[in-house]
């Protein structure tokens, strides 16, 4: 192997093996597909995060409603029929 960069730049380069060129050409569509899948996966991840956020908010609202119902129930227990509140 020649360590002199100038000398290696002036040498004629052998033409690539046609089998290698064909393999590279076959891989290109797969590369494009994988990039598309990566973009789709990012979008799906964003939707999943949104769903998780909505679920957390829903759980908080349900908890709040449960607390409010319990407070109302406690208030109603203290009221007796015929007495003004």
C-alpha positions as CSV (number, residue, x, y, z in Angstrom):
1,X,0.0,0.0,0.0
2,X,1.4,3.3,-1.0
3,X,1.4,5.9,1.8
4,X,2.1,8.9,-0.4
5,X,-1.2,10.6,-1.0
6,X,-0.1,12.4,-4.1
7,X,1.1,9.2,-5.8
8,X,-2.2,7.4,-5.0
9,X,-4.2,10.3,-6.4
10,X,-2.4,10.1,-9.7
11,X,-2.9,6.4,-10.2
12,X,-5.8,5.4,-12.4
13,X,-8.5,3.8,-10.3
14,X,-9.8,0.4,-11.4
15,X,-13.4,0.4,-12.6
16,X,-15.8,-1.0,-9.9
17,X,-17.0,-4.5,-10.1
18,X,-20.4,-4.5,-12.0
19,X,-21.8,-6.9,-9.3
20,X,-21.0,-4.3,-6.6
21,X,-22.6,-1.5,-8.6
22,X,-25.7,-3.7,-9.1
23,X,-25.8,-4.4,-5.4
24,X,-25.6,-0.7,-4.5
25,X,-28.4,0.1,-7.0
26,X,-30.6,-2.6,-5.4
27,X,-30.0,-1.2,-1.9
28,X,-31.0,2.3,-2.7
29,X,-34.8,1.7,-2.7
30,X,-34.5,-0.1,0.6
31,X,-32.6,2.9,2.0
32,X,-35.4,5.2,0.9
33,X,-38.0,2.9,2.4
34,X,-36.2,2.7,5.7
35,X,-36.0,6.5,5.8
36,X,-39.7,6.7,5.2
37,X,-40.4,4.2,7.9
38,X,-38.3,6.3,10.3
39,X,-40.3,9.4,9.6
40,X,-43.6,7.4,10.0
41,X,-42.3,6.0,13.3
42,X,-41.6,9.5,14.6
43,X,-45.1,10.6,13.7
44,X,-46.6,7.5,15.4
45,X,-44.5,8.3,18.5
46,X,-45.9,11.9,18.5
47,X,-49.5,10.5,18.3
48,X,-48.8,8.0,21.1
49,X,-47.5,10.9,23.3
50,X,-50.6,12.9,22.6
51,X,-52.8,10.0,23.5
52,X,-50.9,9.5,26.8
53,X,-51.3,13.2,27.6
54,X,-55.1,13.0,27.0
55,X,-55.3,9.9,29.1
56,X,-53.5,11.6,32.0
57,X,-55.8,14.6,31.8
58,X,-58.9,12.3,31.6
59,X,-57.7,10.4,34.7
60,X,-57.2,13.7,36.6
61,X,-60.7,14.9,35.6
62,X,-62.2,11.6,36.7
63,X,-60.3,11.8,40.1
64,X,-61.6,15.4,40.5
65,X,-65.2,14.3,39.7
66,X,-64.9,11.5,42.3
67,X,-63.6,13.9,44.9
68,X,-66.4,16.4,44.2
69,X,-69.0,13.6,44.4
70,X,-67.6,12.5,47.7
71,X,-67.8,16.0,49.0
72,X,-71.4,16.4,47.9
73,X,-72.3,13.1,49.5
74,X,-70.7,14.2,52.8
75,X,-72.6,17.5,52.6
76,X,-75.9,15.8,51.9
77,X,-75.4,13.5,54.9
78,X,-75.3,16.5,57.2
79,X,-78.6,17.9,55.9
80,X,-81.8,16.6,57.4
81,X,-85.2,16.7,55.8
82,X,-87.3,19.7,56.8
83,X,-84.2,21.8,57.8
84,X,-83.0,24.7,55.8
85,X,-79.4,24.4,54.7
